[in-house]
Amino acid sequence: MDFKDDAELDPSQVEDARASGPQPGGGGSMPGCGAMPGCALPIGGKGGCLLVIIGLGAILLLGQPLLNGFSGEYGNRYEPSPRQPQPSGNLADRCKFGADADQSEDCRIVGIVNSIQTYWKQAFAGRGRTYTPARTHLFGGTRTTVSTACGKADSSVGPFYCPADRKVYLDLSFFNELQTRFGAQGGPFAQAYVIAHEYGHHVQNLLGTMRRVGNDRQGANSGAVRLELQADCYAGVWAHNALRTGFYTEPFSKQDIDQALSAASAVGDDSIQRRTQGYVTPEGFTHGTSAQREKWFSIGYDSGDPGRCDTFAGRI
């Protein structure tokens, strides 16, 4: 996934808090949510927000104590690396053009976010709607906890989206764990898939889709699973249309797409349950199986049409 050297990046869409030290308290922990990246759970707190812990493929462990209001991105089995490279200088100084995105992971994240949001702005405009951008908030390093409008979280939760402040929260050490612990291929496009999935939930927030989940939060055919699979489909839709956003030199390669499919498969409910508990319990699903996650990313990628991503209609 090569960026155009002269493509102008907008680093204002990404907040970098990694070098600012531990975050002060405030906001309180997220109450009783459960580890559902991509599931919409009504909780108390500020504005009665819907909390969406959006990472990729968490499992809900009933009866386990919550960690800062979460049961954790992967049932508290994700352990961020204790040693992470610290950013040097702010993103605005370092991430100006596509050439920078080809040389720096931080700038690549900026470029991915820019491309995703450019696509959704185009897609919304084509349907007579207005897309409201969402920022990505980078944390980690010495700052392993983060306070959000949905409450306080830490790095063990993995990537997530909070609809109350409309931000994606991301600790880059997660991508190492995705590869080393959960068996994904890794690579730049695995990162792109994760981020595009998170922004898929932002799209769901803007469209009001999250309200369709209600209390249907667990089980193979639950609203939570359908919401998650739709975000996977939206990620595929962006990948299909990414060249049109003006940030890339050519369509994504088969190797790129394989990285996304590998990540999607690694975080299927069945795959994680086999790895963590040795057996599969469909009644505990919150995100969909590996096959389903690959399927819905592929539907989005092959069609390039968000209208094909209605996971709430019929079989999934």
Backbone torsions as a table, in degrees:
resi	resn	phi	psi	omega
1	MET	NA	92.5	-177.2
2	ASP	-96.0	131.6	177.4
3	PHE	-84.7	150.1	171.1
4	LYS	-65.3	130.6	-175.9
5	ASP	-58.2	-36.7	-175.1
6	ASP	-97.4	6.7	177.9
7	ALA	-65.8	129.1	-178.0
8	GLU	-81.8	125.0	178.4
9	LEU	-89.8	152.5	176.3
10	ASP	-117.5	87.7	-177.5
11	PRO	-68.9	-9.2	178.5
12	SER	-67.1	-15.2	178.7
13	GLN	-80.4	-5.3	-178.9
14	VAL	-128.6	125.5	176.7
15	GLU	-99.7	130.7	-178.1
16	ASP	-112.3	105.8	-178.8
17	ALA	-108.0	11.5	-171.1
18	ARG	-69.0	-29.4	-175.7
19	ALA	-98.6	9.1	-173.0
20	SER	-94.5	4.3	177.5
21	GLY	85.1	176.5	-179.0
22	PRO	-57.8	139.0	-178.9
23	GLN	-79.9	135.7	177.6
24	PRO	-65.2	159.6	-179.9
25	GLY	-68.4	176.0	-178.9
26	GLY	136.2	148.3	176.1
27	GLY	87.6	-24.4	178.9
28	GLY	77.0	163.9	177.7
29	SER	-75.8	157.3	178.3
30	MET	-78.0	119.0	-174.2
31	PRO	-79.2	139.5	167.4
32	GLY	35.8	55.0	-174.8
33	CYS	-100.6	-43.3	-174.0
34	GLY	86.5	153.2	-173.2
35	ALA	-85.0	89.8	-179.6
36	MET	-129.7	80.6	172.4
37	PRO	-56.2	118.9	177.5
38	GLY	93.9	-7.6	177.8
39	CYS	-92.9	148.4	-179.0
40	ALA	-101.9	119.4	-177.0
41	LEU	-123.5	120.9	176.6
42	PRO	-70.2	129.3	177.8
43	ILE	-134.2	166.9	174.5
44	GLY	-76.4	-172.9	176.6
45	GLY	103.9	-162.3	-169.9
46	LYS	-55.9	116.1	175.2
47	GLY	65.8	13.7	-177.5
48	GLY	57.0	42.6	-170.2
49	CYS	-67.3	157.3	169.5
50	LEU	-89.2	123.6	178.3
51	LEU	-90.4	126.8	175.1
52	VAL	-122.0	108.0	175.2
53	ILE	-91.3	101.8	-171.0
54	ILE	-111.4	105.5	170.6
55	GLY	-127.7	-133.7	178.4
56	LEU	-139.6	100.7	166.5
57	GLY	89.4	33.6	176.9
58	ALA	-69.3	158.3	174.9
59	ILE	-118.7	149.4	179.7
60	LEU	-93.8	120.4	178.7
61	LEU	-102.9	101.5	-178.2
62	LEU	-64.3	138.5	177.2
63	GLY	84.7	-5.2	178.4
64	GLN	-85.5	143.5	177.4
65	PRO	-66.2	144.5	179.3
66	LEU	-78.2	147.0	175.7
67	LEU	-104.5	111.0	-176.7
68	ASN	51.0	40.0	178.6
69	GLY	87.3	-12.7	177.4
70	PHE	-105.5	155.6	164.1
71	SER	-91.9	2.3	173.5
72	GLY	101.4	150.3	-177.3
73	GLU	-58.4	-38.8	177.6
74	TYR	-125.8	50.8	-178.7
75	GLY	61.5	35.4	-178.0
76	ASN	64.1	22.5	177.0
77	ARG	-99.9	-4.9	174.4
78	TYR	-84.4	121.4	-179.2
79	GLU	-120.4	106.5	-177.2
80	PRO	-61.2	146.8	179.7
81	SER	-62.3	134.3	-179.0
82	PRO	-72.4	-17.5	-179.0
83	ARG	-117.9	112.9	-178.1
84	GLN	-129.5	142.0	177.7
85	PRO	-65.1	138.6	178.8
86	GLN	-90.5	142.4	179.1
87	PRO	-67.1	148.8	176.9
88	SER	-116.2	112.5	-177.5
89	GLY	79.1	164.4	-178.1
90	ASN	-85.7	162.7	-174.8
91	LEU	-62.9	-34.4	-178.7
92	ALA	-62.7	-32.1	179.3
93	ASP	-78.5	-31.7	-171.4
94	ARG	-99.4	-24.7	-170.5
95	CYS	-118.9	87.0	-176.6
96	LYS	-111.7	-34.8	-175.6
97	PHE	-135.7	167.4	179.9
98	GLY	-57.6	-32.6	177.4
99	ALA	-58.9	-34.6	177.1
100	ASP	-67.6	-35.6	-180.0
101	ALA	-67.6	-27.1	177.4
102	ASP	-77.9	-14.8	-175.2
103	GLN	-108.7	-17.5	-171.9
104	SER	-135.3	134.0	177.4
105	GLU	-62.4	-42.9	179.9
106	ASP	-58.5	-45.7	-178.9
107	CYS	-70.5	-30.0	174.7
108	ARG	-63.3	-40.0	177.1
109	ILE	-60.4	-43.7	178.2
110	VAL	-59.4	-46.3	-179.4
111	GLY	-62.9	-40.9	178.1
112	ILE	-62.4	-48.0	179.2
113	VAL	-59.6	-44.5	179.5
114	ASN	-59.4	-45.1	-178.3
115	SER	-65.2	-45.4	-179.9
116	ILE	-58.8	-45.7	-175.9
117	GLN	-74.4	-30.5	173.7
118	THR	-62.9	-42.7	178.5
119	TYR	-61.2	-49.0	-175.7
120	TRP	-67.8	-29.8	173.8
121	LYS	-63.1	-43.5	177.8
122	GLN	-64.5	-44.1	-176.6
123	ALA	-65.8	-42.7	178.8
124	PHE	-64.8	-44.2	-179.4
125	ALA	-61.0	-36.4	179.3
126	GLY	-66.1	-16.7	178.6
127	ARG	-112.7	17.9	176.3
128	GLY	72.3	23.2	180.0
129	ARG	-115.7	165.8	176.9
130	THR	-112.3	126.3	178.0
131	TYR	-88.9	128.8	176.3
132	THR	-99.6	117.9	-176.6
133	PRO	-63.7	155.7	175.3
134	ALA	-123.5	140.5	177.3
135	ARG	-88.0	151.4	169.4
136	THR	-99.9	131.1	-178.1
137	HIS	-109.4	111.6	178.5
138	LEU	-87.1	129.7	174.6
139	PHE	-139.2	178.6	-175.3
140	GLY	122.3	-165.3	-174.6
141	GLY	64.5	-120.3	176.8
142	THR	-82.1	-8.2	-178.0
143	ARG	-114.5	85.0	-173.0
144	THR	-96.7	-2.2	172.9
145	THR	-120.0	154.8	-178.2
146	VAL	-144.8	136.2	175.0
147	SER	-97.4	129.9	-178.7
148	THR	-124.6	172.3	176.1
149	ALA	-68.4	-12.6	175.7
150	CYS	-97.9	-2.0	-178.4
151	GLY	126.0	-168.0	-176.3
152	LYS	-102.5	141.0	179.1
153	ALA	-135.8	168.5	173.2
154	ASP	-133.3	179.1	-171.8
155	SER	-62.6	-22.9	-177.8
156	SER	-66.7	-17.5	179.5
157	VAL	-72.3	-26.4	-175.0
158	GLY	80.6	-172.3	-179.9
159	PRO	-61.2	141.3	176.2
160	PHE	-155.2	164.6	179.1
161	TYR	-122.9	132.3	175.7
162	CYS	-108.1	114.0	-177.8
163	PRO	-69.7	-21.9	-177.8
164	ALA	-68.7	-35.4	176.7
165	ASP	-110.6	1.1	176.6
166	ARG	54.9	52.7	177.8
167	LYS	-131.9	146.5	170.4
168	VAL	-95.5	132.0	-179.7
169	TYR	-111.5	131.6	-170.1
170	LEU	-145.4	124.1	169.2
171	ASP	-104.5	115.9	-172.7
172	LEU	-64.4	-18.8	177.4
173	SER	-64.1	-19.2	177.8
174	PHE	-56.1	-36.0	-174.6
175	PHE	-68.2	-30.8	173.9
176	ASN	-65.3	-41.6	179.7
177	GLU	-67.0	-36.7	179.0
178	LEU	-57.4	-36.5	-178.5
179	GLN	-85.4	-50.1	-172.2
180	THR	-78.6	-34.2	-175.5
181	ARG	-98.2	-34.8	-174.4
182	PHE	-106.9	1.1	168.4
183	GLY	82.5	12.7	177.5
184	ALA	-74.7	158.6	178.6
185	GLN	-64.1	-31.9	-173.1
186	GLY	78.6	-167.9	179.3
187	GLY	104.7	165.9	-176.2
188	PRO	-56.9	-36.8	-176.1
189	PHE	-78.6	-21.7	170.2
190	ALA	-61.7	-40.6	175.2
191	GLN	-61.5	-44.9	-178.8
192	ALA	-61.0	-41.1	178.8
193	TYR	-61.6	-46.7	-179.8
194	VAL	-59.0	-47.8	-177.4
195	ILE	-66.7	-42.0	178.6
196	ALA	-63.8	-35.4	175.7
197	HIS	-62.4	-44.2	178.9
198	GLU	-61.3	-43.0	178.8
199	TYR	-70.7	-22.7	171.0
200	GLY	-60.1	-36.5	177.0
201	HIS	-71.2	-31.6	174.4
202	HIS	-63.6	-41.8	176.2
203	VAL	-60.1	-43.6	177.3
204	GLN	-61.0	-37.4	177.5
205	ASN	-64.2	-45.5	-179.7
206	LEU	-65.2	-34.3	-177.5
207	LEU	-86.7	-8.0	-179.5
208	GLY	81.9	10.8	-176.7
209	THR	-65.9	-30.2	-176.6
210	MET	-58.5	-29.4	-178.9
211	ARG	-65.0	-18.1	-177.8
212	ARG	-72.8	-16.4	-178.2
213	VAL	-74.8	-44.3	-177.8
214	GLY	54.9	-129.4	178.9
215	ASN	-96.1	9.5	-178.3
216	ASP	-86.7	75.2	-164.7
217	ARG	-106.3	-3.5	-172.5
218	GLN	-154.0	140.7	179.9
219	GLY	123.8	158.3	-172.3
220	ALA	-61.0	-29.6	-179.5
221	ASN	-113.9	20.9	-174.5
222	SER	-71.9	162.8	174.9
223	GLY	-61.7	-34.4	178.6
224	ALA	-61.3	-44.8	178.6
225	VAL	-63.6	-42.8	-178.9
226	ARG	-64.3	-37.8	177.4
227	LEU	-64.6	-42.2	-179.2
228	GLU	-64.6	-45.0	-178.8
229	LEU	-67.0	-33.3	176.1
230	GLN	-64.5	-38.5	176.8
231	ALA	-63.8	-35.9	174.2
232	ASP	-63.2	-42.8	178.8
233	CYS	-62.8	-43.2	177.3
234	TYR	-60.9	-36.0	176.9
235	ALA	-62.5	-41.7	177.3
236	GLY	-65.1	-37.8	177.8
237	VAL	-60.2	-46.3	177.2
238	TRP	-59.0	-45.5	-178.0
239	ALA	-57.9	-39.3	178.1
240	HIS	-62.6	-38.6	-172.5
241	ASN	-100.5	3.5	-171.8
242	ALA	-59.7	-35.5	-178.4
243	LEU	-60.0	-32.7	-178.7
244	ARG	-69.7	-15.0	-177.4
245	THR	-79.6	-12.4	175.1
246	GLY	88.4	9.0	-177.0
247	PHE	-101.7	-17.0	-173.1
248	TYR	-116.6	154.4	-176.8
249	THR	-82.9	-25.9	-176.3
250	GLU	-158.1	166.2	177.4
251	PRO	-60.3	156.1	179.7
252	PHE	-64.7	146.6	-177.1
253	SER	-83.5	168.7	175.1
254	LYS	-60.4	-37.1	178.2
255	GLN	-61.7	-40.6	177.1
256	ASP	-59.7	-50.5	-176.8
257	ILE	-64.9	-36.3	176.6
258	ASP	-61.2	-36.4	177.1
259	GLN	-63.3	-40.6	178.2
260	ALA	-65.7	-45.0	-179.3
261	LEU	-64.5	-36.5	177.6
262	SER	-64.9	-42.2	177.9
263	ALA	-64.9	-42.9	179.7
264	ALA	-61.5	-42.0	180.0
265	SER	-66.6	-40.4	-176.4
266	ALA	-62.9	-27.7	-175.3
267	VAL	-107.1	18.9	170.9
268	GLY	-66.9	148.1	-179.7
269	ASP	-55.0	-44.4	-177.1
270	ASP	-65.9	-39.7	179.7
271	SER	-64.5	-44.2	-179.2
272	ILE	-68.5	-40.9	179.6
273	GLN	-63.3	-42.1	177.8
274	ARG	-61.5	-40.1	-177.1
275	ARG	-72.6	-33.9	-172.6
276	THR	-98.9	-29.4	-177.7
277	GLN	-127.2	-6.3	173.1
278	GLY	87.7	-2.3	179.6
279	TYR	-155.9	166.5	-174.3
280	VAL	-109.1	132.2	176.6
281	THR	-125.0	93.1	-176.5
282	PRO	-56.5	-29.7	179.7
283	GLU	-65.7	-14.3	177.7
284	GLY	-98.0	4.6	-178.3
285	PHE	-65.2	142.7	174.5
286	THR	-132.0	-8.5	-174.1
287	HIS	-132.7	-18.4	-176.9
288	GLY	105.8	159.5	-179.1
289	THR	-74.6	168.3	175.7
290	SER	-57.3	-44.7	-179.3
291	ALA	-63.2	-40.7	179.3
292	GLN	-65.7	-39.8	-178.1
293	ARG	-68.3	-41.1	174.5
294	GLU	-63.0	-43.5	-178.3
295	LYS	-58.3	-48.8	-173.6
296	TRP	-75.8	-31.1	170.7
297	PHE	-61.4	-43.8	-178.2
298	SER	-65.3	-37.8	176.5
299	ILE	-59.5	-45.4	178.4
300	GLY	-65.1	-43.0	-177.7
301	TYR	-68.7	-42.9	-177.6
302	ASP	-68.9	-35.2	-175.7
303	SER	-92.4	-34.9	-174.5
304	GLY	66.8	16.4	-173.4
305	ASP	-121.4	112.7	178.7
306	PRO	-61.6	-21.1	177.0
307	GLY	-65.8	-17.9	178.1
308	ARG	-85.1	1.9	-173.2
309	CYS	-101.1	25.9	-179.6
310	ASP	-81.1	83.5	179.9
311	THR	-75.1	-8.4	-179.3
312	PHE	-85.9	-5.3	180.0
313	ALA	-108.5	118.6	173.8
314	GLY	77.7	-158.2	-176.0
315	ARG	-77.1	150.8	177.4
316	ILE	-115.1	NA	NA
